[in-house]
Amino acid sequence: MGAHTWTSDAAVGVYKNHAITNQLLVTATGKCKVAQFAREFPGNEGKTFKGKGETVNIMHVKEPSAPTSYLLDESTKIPITKMELGNRAATIAEWGRGMSYTDLNQQLSKFKPNSYLQKGLMRDMTNGLDDAAAAAFTSTDVKIIFIPTSLTSGTFDTDGTPSTVATANLTQAHIGVLADYLAGNIHCPPFEGDDYICLSCRKTLRGLKDDQLLEKIHLYLRKGEMFFVGEVGKLENIRFIQIDRETAISNTAGTSTVLGDAVVFGDQAVGYAEALSPQLYADPDHQKDFERVKAIAWRGDFVYASIWNTATDGEAKIIRIGSA
């Protein structure tokens, strides 16, 4: 893309360049490791919200209980079950940050601020989106927590607060426990195909990496399938994404010295709604000093939240891995 000039012939106000805005959004979201797994809240797809402070109703259909048998005979009517809806609320908030530069810097610097500040804001927005999405994955609204207490087993808490200190890092045995719990205990549908997703810090993945247990990407992806940003491998039917940003997924879990944070999830885990998609703004005189100090910033009005906030079978879609 060619150089972009931030100055404008408009006399007053804050300016927004839509071409740069679109590039910023596409570039930043394309590099997100956590936010890539959020989907629009069910029932709110394509909906336009008014702005900051608006309440979003997260609707979900509760799973019907299974009958003793689905078999019918000629004299039996098809049994009809009423649809049961659940709902929880999330509030749209305003997010953003900016950077300033002087008019003198723009005129005399060999490296013009227009270009490298745009790149800095892209990185900053990527970090901001990932932090916001990660906060939803690791919130106390996510009730189920797995705490490794030996090399082969661990304990589950279901109230959103870990009560035990983790004494072991993740092992292959733990991954089997998690995969079985997702599929058999809470009947969570996979995120994609037959696979679940794990977002993990470096420390939690280190044991699996050192033991060379993670299956390499090229061994399980078929032709035409895409890997996720940050994906490092697969074990059982869980695909692992390494998150190096500690403000998103911490490299230390509670008071444990051997474990960091991680989450494992399937479909309908975290959703989002936005009133204003993240956009780039330019203010040619943000300090009101005769255009001597300029600024550019990104901002957006949106919210990330877990779609479910229970540990109930058929509802919970996320397991946090952590420690007291």
Backbone torsions as a table, in degrees:
resi	resn	phi	psi	omega
1	MET	NA	140.7	-179.6
2	GLY	-71.5	171.1	179.9
3	ALA	-63.3	148.6	-179.1
4	HIS	-121.4	132.5	178.9
5	THR	-97.5	125.9	-175.1
6	TRP	-84.4	-16.5	-179.7
7	THR	-69.0	156.4	-175.3
8	SER	-140.2	153.8	179.3
9	ASP	-88.0	1.0	175.0
10	ALA	-70.9	143.1	-173.2
11	ALA	-73.4	-40.7	-176.2
12	VAL	-138.4	167.6	168.9
13	GLY	104.8	-179.6	178.5
14	VAL	-106.1	136.8	-171.6
15	TYR	-114.3	145.7	-178.4
16	LYS	-129.9	123.1	178.8
17	ASN	-97.6	113.3	-171.7
18	HIS	-69.7	-33.4	179.0
19	ALA	-65.1	-44.3	178.0
20	ILE	-67.5	-38.4	178.4
21	THR	-56.6	-47.5	-178.6
22	ASN	-63.9	-41.3	179.5
23	GLN	-65.3	-41.7	179.3
24	LEU	-59.4	-47.4	-176.6
25	LEU	-64.2	-46.1	-178.3
26	VAL	-65.2	-45.0	-178.5
27	THR	-64.5	-46.2	-176.7
28	ALA	-67.2	-48.1	-177.9
29	THR	-68.1	-27.5	178.1
30	GLY	-69.5	-17.9	179.4
31	LYS	-102.9	-3.5	-179.2
32	CYS	-67.3	136.9	177.6
33	LYS	-98.6	-28.9	-178.2
34	VAL	-100.0	-48.4	-176.0
35	ALA	-63.2	-19.6	179.4
36	GLN	-63.9	-16.1	-177.3
37	PHE	-99.9	3.3	176.3
38	ALA	-89.4	144.5	177.8
39	ARG	-124.9	158.6	176.3
40	GLU	-57.4	142.7	-179.8
41	PHE	-57.4	136.9	177.8
42	PRO	-55.8	134.6	-179.9
43	GLY	86.8	-8.6	-179.5
44	ASN	-117.2	11.8	-177.8
45	GLU	-59.4	124.1	177.2
46	GLY	77.1	1.1	-177.9
47	LYS	-76.4	143.0	177.9
48	THR	-99.1	125.9	179.1
49	PHE	-102.9	158.8	-172.2
50	LYS	-79.4	-43.1	-179.4
51	GLY	163.3	-167.5	-178.7
52	LYS	-52.8	136.7	178.3
53	GLY	91.3	-10.5	-179.7
54	GLU	-74.1	139.8	179.5
55	THR	-89.1	130.7	177.3
56	VAL	-104.8	126.5	176.3
57	ASN	-89.9	117.1	-179.6
58	ILE	-92.3	101.5	-177.4
59	MET	-90.3	145.5	175.2
60	HIS	-149.7	148.9	178.9
61	VAL	-95.3	123.9	179.3
62	LYS	-75.0	143.5	-178.6
63	GLU	-66.9	131.2	176.8
64	PRO	-71.5	148.2	177.1
65	SER	-70.3	144.6	-177.3
66	ALA	-78.0	137.6	177.3
67	PRO	-75.0	167.8	176.6
68	THR	-61.1	-39.7	179.0
69	SER	-150.9	146.1	176.5
70	TYR	-94.3	2.2	-175.4
71	LEU	-70.8	136.0	177.2
72	LEU	-118.0	153.5	169.1
73	ASP	-124.1	179.3	-170.9
74	GLU	-63.7	-29.7	-175.7
75	SER	-97.5	3.5	-177.6
76	THR	-104.5	128.6	175.9
77	LYS	-75.7	152.0	176.3
78	ILE	-65.6	122.2	179.6
79	PRO	-67.3	137.2	-178.8
80	ILE	-113.1	126.9	178.0
81	THR	-109.0	134.5	178.8
82	LYS	-72.3	139.8	177.3
83	MET	-72.3	132.2	179.5
84	GLU	-113.8	124.0	-177.0
85	LEU	-101.6	147.8	171.4
86	GLY	-119.4	160.6	-177.3
87	ASN	-152.1	140.2	169.2
88	ARG	-141.9	161.3	-172.4
89	ALA	-112.9	149.1	172.5
90	ALA	-138.3	151.6	-175.5
91	THR	-114.9	128.8	178.5
92	ILE	-68.9	133.7	-179.8
93	ALA	-124.1	164.8	179.3
94	GLU	-97.2	136.2	-178.1
95	TRP	-130.2	153.7	174.3
96	GLY	157.7	170.4	176.1
97	ARG	-164.2	155.6	-178.4
98	GLY	-136.1	174.1	178.2
99	MET	-137.3	145.9	-179.1
100	SER	-114.8	158.9	174.6
101	TYR	-154.1	157.4	-176.0
102	THR	-92.8	157.8	176.6
103	ASP	-62.8	-36.9	178.4
104	LEU	-62.6	-40.8	177.8
105	ASN	-61.1	-39.6	-179.6
106	GLN	-67.9	-35.2	-176.7
107	GLN	-78.4	-38.4	-168.9
108	LEU	-106.4	-21.1	-175.2
109	SER	-68.8	140.3	175.9
110	LYS	-65.2	-37.1	178.8
111	PHE	-103.3	107.9	-175.3
112	LYS	-68.2	137.6	-176.7
113	PRO	-67.6	-22.2	-177.7
114	ASN	-52.8	-44.9	-173.5
115	SER	-77.1	-53.0	-173.0
116	TYR	-75.4	-24.2	174.1
117	LEU	-70.7	-35.4	174.8
118	GLN	-60.1	-45.0	179.4
119	LYS	-64.3	-39.8	177.5
120	GLY	-62.7	-40.3	178.9
121	LEU	-68.9	-34.0	175.9
122	MET	-61.2	-45.6	177.6
123	ARG	-64.2	-41.0	-178.4
124	ASP	-64.6	-41.2	-179.9
125	MET	-69.0	-38.0	175.1
126	THR	-57.0	-46.6	179.0
127	ASN	-64.1	-41.5	-179.7
128	GLY	-63.8	-43.2	178.4
129	LEU	-65.2	-42.1	179.3
130	ASP	-65.8	-39.9	177.9
131	ASP	-62.4	-43.0	-178.9
132	ALA	-65.3	-44.1	179.8
133	ALA	-67.8	-40.5	-180.0
134	ALA	-63.8	-36.0	178.1
135	ALA	-61.3	-32.9	177.4
136	ALA	-71.9	-39.8	179.3
137	PHE	-66.1	-33.3	-173.7
138	THR	-104.7	6.8	-178.9
139	SER	-65.6	158.1	174.4
140	THR	-67.7	-8.6	170.8
141	ASP	-65.3	-23.6	174.6
142	VAL	-84.8	108.8	-166.1
143	LYS	-85.8	-28.5	-173.8
144	ILE	-89.8	126.2	-179.8
145	ILE	-129.2	131.0	175.9
146	PHE	-105.2	129.5	-178.0
147	ILE	-121.6	110.1	177.9
148	PRO	-66.5	125.7	-179.4
149	THR	-118.9	-4.4	173.0
150	SER	-155.1	-178.8	-179.3
151	LEU	-73.4	-12.3	-177.1
152	THR	-125.0	-11.8	-174.4
153	SER	-145.1	176.8	179.5
154	GLY	-165.2	-175.9	-179.9
155	THR	-120.6	149.4	177.9
156	PHE	-107.6	129.4	168.1
157	ASP	-104.9	144.0	-175.9
158	THR	-125.6	21.8	179.9
159	ASP	-116.3	7.8	177.3
160	GLY	88.6	-3.2	-178.8
161	THR	-129.7	121.3	178.9
162	PRO	-69.1	135.9	-176.2
163	SER	-113.0	-1.3	-175.8
164	THR	-130.0	146.3	176.7
165	VAL	-84.3	129.9	178.0
166	ALA	-69.7	133.0	-178.8
167	THR	-116.1	6.0	179.9
168	ALA	-146.7	151.9	173.3
169	ASN	-83.6	172.0	-179.6
170	LEU	-65.6	139.2	175.3
171	THR	-127.1	173.0	177.3
172	GLN	-59.8	-36.4	178.9
173	ALA	-62.8	-40.0	178.3
174	HIS	-63.3	-40.4	-179.5
175	ILE	-62.4	-38.5	175.5
176	GLY	-62.8	-41.3	177.9
177	VAL	-61.8	-43.9	-178.8
178	LEU	-66.5	-44.8	179.6
179	ALA	-61.8	-41.7	179.3
180	ASP	-68.2	-36.7	-179.5
181	TYR	-67.3	-43.0	178.3
182	LEU	-61.0	-47.0	-174.7
183	ALA	-80.3	-38.5	-171.3
184	GLY	-102.3	-32.5	-176.8
185	ASN	-89.7	-45.1	-179.5
186	ILE	-110.8	1.2	174.1
187	HIS	49.6	51.3	179.6
188	CYS	-84.7	126.6	177.2
189	PRO	-67.8	144.6	179.2
190	PRO	-60.9	159.9	179.7
191	PHE	-73.5	-43.4	-178.7
192	GLU	-148.3	125.1	-175.8
193	GLY	62.0	-123.6	176.7
194	ASP	-105.3	11.9	-170.4
195	ASP	-106.5	142.5	169.3
196	TYR	-97.6	169.8	-177.6
197	ILE	-121.0	140.4	172.2
198	CYS	-122.9	124.1	171.2
199	LEU	-100.4	122.0	-172.1
200	SER	-140.2	149.3	172.2
201	CYS	-76.6	174.9	-177.6
202	ARG	-64.3	-44.6	-174.3
203	LYS	-61.7	-42.2	-177.0
204	THR	-69.0	-28.8	179.2
205	LEU	-86.1	-14.8	-171.0
206	ARG	-60.4	-40.9	-179.8
207	GLY	-61.6	-42.8	179.4
208	LEU	-67.2	-37.1	179.1
209	LYS	-68.7	-44.7	-178.4
210	ASP	-63.4	-34.5	178.5
211	ASP	-85.4	2.6	178.3
212	GLN	53.1	43.4	-178.0
213	LEU	-91.8	-23.0	-178.2
214	LEU	-71.9	127.9	177.0
215	GLU	-73.2	133.0	-177.1
216	LYS	-66.9	149.6	-174.8
217	ILE	-56.2	-43.9	-174.6
218	HIS	-68.6	-11.3	-178.9
219	LEU	-88.6	-18.3	-177.8
220	TYR	-120.2	-15.1	176.6
221	LEU	-85.4	128.8	177.2
222	ARG	-86.1	165.8	-178.8
223	LYS	-57.5	129.9	179.8
224	GLY	94.3	-15.8	178.5
225	GLU	-83.1	149.2	-176.1
226	MET	-107.0	143.8	173.0
227	PHE	-93.3	156.8	-179.3
228	PHE	-85.3	152.6	176.0
229	VAL	-59.6	125.6	179.4
230	GLY	88.3	2.3	-176.3
231	GLU	-70.1	134.2	-176.7
232	VAL	-119.8	-10.6	-179.9
233	GLY	159.3	-174.4	-175.2
234	LYS	-143.8	144.8	175.7
235	LEU	-144.0	138.4	-169.0
236	GLU	54.7	-128.6	174.6
237	ASN	-116.8	40.2	178.4
238	ILE	-120.7	125.2	177.7
239	ARG	-96.8	134.6	-170.8
240	PHE	-106.3	131.3	177.3
241	ILE	-116.2	122.7	179.8
242	GLN	-87.2	125.3	178.4
243	ILE	-110.0	113.9	-177.1
244	ASP	-92.0	-11.4	-179.4
245	ARG	-83.3	110.4	-172.0
246	GLU	-73.3	-21.2	174.5
247	THR	-72.7	-14.4	176.0
248	ALA	-94.0	-62.3	177.2
249	ILE	-122.4	109.3	-171.7
250	SER	-68.7	143.9	177.5
251	ASN	-81.9	-0.7	176.5
252	THR	-129.7	127.7	179.5
253	ALA	-103.5	111.6	178.1
254	GLY	54.6	-129.7	179.9
255	THR	-100.1	5.7	-179.1
256	SER	-69.6	143.5	177.6
257	THR	-100.4	-3.4	-173.9
258	VAL	-120.1	-2.3	-172.4
259	LEU	-137.9	144.7	170.1
260	GLY	-113.1	-179.6	-178.0
261	ASP	-78.1	155.1	174.8
262	ALA	-163.5	161.2	173.7
263	VAL	-137.4	145.2	174.8
264	VAL	-123.1	135.8	-174.1
265	PHE	-153.5	166.5	175.6
266	GLY	-121.5	-147.4	-178.7
267	ASP	-70.7	155.6	179.2
268	GLN	55.8	47.3	-179.3
269	ALA	-88.9	-66.4	-179.1
270	VAL	-126.3	138.5	178.3
271	GLY	-123.2	174.5	178.6
272	TYR	-145.2	158.3	170.8
273	ALA	-141.1	146.5	-179.2
274	GLU	-139.0	137.7	173.0
275	ALA	-93.8	-32.9	176.7
276	LEU	-137.7	113.4	178.1
277	SER	-65.3	149.4	-178.5
278	PRO	-52.4	127.7	-176.5
279	GLN	-136.7	160.0	-177.5
280	LEU	-103.0	132.4	-178.5
281	TYR	-122.9	149.3	174.5
282	ALA	-123.6	134.9	175.8
283	ASP	-122.8	107.4	-174.5
284	PRO	-71.3	-8.5	-178.6
285	ASP	-154.2	61.1	-170.6
286	HIS	-73.2	-15.2	175.8
287	GLN	-103.2	7.0	178.6
288	LYS	53.7	52.8	-177.5
289	ASP	-129.5	48.3	176.0
290	PHE	57.9	42.4	176.0
291	GLU	62.1	27.2	177.6
292	ARG	-83.8	-24.4	178.1
293	VAL	-126.9	122.4	-177.9
294	LYS	-111.2	164.5	179.2
295	ALA	-150.5	150.0	170.2
296	ILE	-128.7	150.1	-176.4
297	ALA	-153.6	156.8	169.0
298	TRP	-112.4	147.5	175.2
299	ARG	-154.1	155.5	177.7
300	GLY	-159.5	157.1	176.6
301	ASP	-114.4	109.3	-176.2
302	PHE	-158.7	173.8	177.2
303	VAL	-148.0	140.2	169.4
304	TYR	-113.0	141.9	177.6
305	ALA	-159.2	152.0	173.3
306	SER	-67.2	138.9	-176.7
307	ILE	-70.8	-32.8	178.0
308	TRP	-116.5	149.8	178.2
309	ASN	-132.2	37.9	177.7
310	THR	-131.3	168.3	174.1
311	ALA	-104.9	14.8	-173.7
312	THR	-71.5	140.0	175.4
313	ASP	-56.3	130.2	-179.7
314	GLY	88.7	-10.5	-179.7
315	GLU	-114.2	-50.9	-178.6
316	ALA	-60.7	135.6	-177.6
317	LYS	-126.1	-2.1	-176.4
318	ILE	-133.3	139.5	169.4
319	ILE	-119.1	121.3	172.9
320	ARG	-82.8	142.5	173.8
321	ILE	-109.7	119.5	-173.2
322	GLY	-162.4	-160.3	-175.0
323	SER	-158.4	152.7	174.0
324	ALA	-71.2	NA	NA
